[in-house]
Amino acid sequence: MLLRLPDRWFFGGLLIAAVLMIALAAVWPQGIGARSPAPFGHAVIIPDYVKVDEKKAKARKDILRAARAARERASGGIQAPDALPAEKSR
């Protein structure tokens, strides 16, 4: 037996659910973004794995910068062209 639900109750319930979800999304913390308002607010703590990834990215940039500087010194100040896309994948 199917339960018959009037359209006004069904769509009224959907409206209330939508409003509640929007209100919750407005105050719920969103990752490492800005701090949320009072009931959900907390200090932002950056996880260790993010810090490690940032250190790896910085080290990679430093290595590339040093390699580029060495390439320029070796070429007598003439900028050597970067590798072609086909060479980078090797």
N, C-alpha and C positions, 0 to 999 in steps of 0.2 A: 504494500500500500504506500503510495506516494503522499508525502506531507505537502499540502498546498499552503504556500506562503504568499500573502498579498504582496504585490509589487511595492507598495509604499513601505512596508516593513523591510523588505530585502534591500531596496535602493537607499532607504534611510540608514540602514545598518552599514551599507557600503560607504555612505557619506561620512558617518561617524568614524568608521575604521580608517578612512583616508585622512581625515583631519587629525586623528590621533597619531598616525604614522608620520605625517608631516611635522607635527609638533615634536615628536620624539627625535626625528632626524635633525631638527633645529638645535637641540641641546645635547645630543649624544656625541661623545668624542669621536673625531674622525682621524684616526691614526696619529701621525706625528705633527699634525697641523696646529692651528691656533687652539688655545685653551678654551674649554667649554664653560658655559655659565654655571652658576652655583651648585645645583644638586649633583652634577656629574663632573665638575671641574677638578682637575688634578694637575700637578706639576708635570711638565713634559720630560720624559726620560727617554733618551735615545738608546736603543738596544745595542749591545756589544757588537752584534754582527753587522750593524750599519756602520759603526765606527771602524771596524776592520775593513769593510769594503771601501770606505772613504780613504783609509790609509793606503790600501792597495792601488786605488785610482791615482792618488797623489804620487806614489812611488813610480807608477807607470808613466805619468806625465813627466816626472823629473828625469827618468831614463831616456825618454824620447827627446826631451829638451837637450840633454847632454849629448846624445847621439847626433842631433841636428847641429849643435855647436861644433862638435868634432869634425863633422862632415864639411862644415863651412871653413874651419881652420885648415883642413887638409886640401881643400880646393883653392886656397889662397884668397878667400873672401868671396868667391863666386858661389852663389847659392846653387847647390846641386838639386836637381829636380827630385821630388818625392817619387817613391816607387809607384809603378803602374798598378791599377787595381788587380790585374792578374798575378802580379808578383807578391802582393800583400797576402793573398790567400795561402801561399806556400809556407 
